């Protein structure tokens, strides 16, 4: 086996490549997690609106009646 020595430039290049891959993987996972959370919130909201629509009370917001003198 030959004796191999890495220069400081070699080590810096390896570290930079590993940092780049780590950052890409990390933000990719964060992005997938955020989109999964939005999907869950969307479907939960849709389900709540559907159940509310099936109830007898059809208005999402109650209107205010103003008494005129």
Secondary structure as UniProt FT lines:
FT   HELIX           8..54
//
